[in-house]
């Protein structure tokens, strides 16, 4: 297995720690769980997303979903109460852990399990202070009006 050394990124940059950590985690995660369980990431609307994981055979009690430091983690561990004898076992019941790095301001709003698909709903909520806003441009006459008001205020005082 080839690994990429990202330590030069840490030595030569300031303030990009999160980006280097994201790259490092992404490379480590993809090599740890190559394809199980399969998933889709869907754009529903401009600021709404959904992650769907195919987890046939898992019940709600077998799953754990958590968000910590911008990383969404989905874990599944099948609890086998009954020992079974299979002639053929094609449905994977193995434990899994799948991680998704979330961008800033992405919030998990819901999780639904239906027909073997776990669907996690996400929404991007940009704070009001960070949204773009228009700045009005004052004309020269408005500047003259402000100066006249300032002069009138000084004379009245």
N, C-alpha and C positions, 0 to 999 in steps of 0.2 A: 504494500500500500504506500503510495507516495503522499507525502505531506508537504505543505508549503509553510515556510517559516515567515511569520509576519512580524517578528521582533524588530526589523528595521523600521517598520511603520511607527512603532512606539517610540523609538529613539529619535526620529527625525521630524516629528510633528507634535504640535501642541494643540490641544482642544479637539483632536480627532479620535480620541480614545474610543468613543462609542462606535465609530465606523470600523475601526480595526477589530474591536471586539465582535461586532456583527459579522464581519468577514470570517473571523476565526471560528465563531460558533457555527456559522453556516457550513463551513468546510467540514468541521467535526461532526455535525449532525447528519449531513448527507451520507458520510461514510459509515456512520453507526447504524443507520436504518435505511438500507437501500430499497425503498419502494413498498414497505409494509407499515401500515395499511395504505392502499392507494387513496389519493385525495384529489379534489378539484378546488381551485380558488376562482370564484366567480365575482364579476362586477355586476351588481344589481342596478345601481343608480350611481350618480356622480360621487356620492360620499357613503355608499352602502356596499358592503361586500359579504360574501358567504364562503365558508370553508366547509366542504362536504367530505367526510371520511367514510369509506366502505368498511364497516366493521360487523359483518354478518356473524351472528351467534353471540354477540356481547349484549348483556343487559345493562340498564342504567346503573345498577349496583356494581358492575364490573369496571366502570369508567370513572376517571378523575380528570377534571378540567381545571386548570389554574392559570393565573396570569401573575408574573412577577418580573419586575424591572423590564417591562416591554417585551417579554417573551411569553407567548401562549403555549402551554404544555398540555397535551392530551395523552393520558396514560390509560392503558387497558390491561387488566389482568383477569383472566377467566378463572372463576372459582368452580372447580370440578368436585361436586359432591359425590357423584357416582362414577365408579371406574367402568369404562366402556371398552368393548372389544370391537375393533373396526376391521372390516375386510378391506376397505379403502377409506383413507381420510384425506379429502381434498380441501376441506374447509379449515383454514388456519385458526387455531385456538391459542396461539402463542401470545405471550405478553408483548406489549409494544409501548413505545414512547415516541411521540412525534412532537417536534417543537417548531413554532412559527415565530419569527421576529416581527414585531409590530412596529410600525412607524409611529412617530409622535402623534398624539391626539387620536389614535385609534382605540376605540373602546369595544369590549365584548358586550353585546346586549342580550343575547339569548343562546340557548343550545337545545336542539330538538333531536330526538332519536325516533326514526320512523323507517320501516321497511329495510332495516339493515344499514341505513345511512345516518350518521351523526352530522347534523348541520349546525354550524356555529355562525351566528350572525354578528357582523361587525359594523360599526359606524364611525366615520371620521368626523369628529366634532372640534372644529377650530375655535379657540376662544375668541370672543368679540375683539379683544385688544390686538389679536394677530391677523384679523381679517383686513383685506385691503380697503382703504377708504379714499374717497375723493376729496381733494383740497380745492376750495374755491379760490380763484385768482381774482384779486381786487383790481379794478381799473384805476387809472390815474386820478379820476375825479373822486373816487372813494377815498383815496389817500388825502386829497385836498380837504374833503369833508372831515376826516379824522383830525387833521391839523387844526381846522377851524374850531372843532369841538374842544380840542385840547387848549387852544388859546382862550376860548370863552370860559373854560373851567378855571384857568389861571387868573383871569381878570375878576371872576366872581369871588375868588378866595382872597 
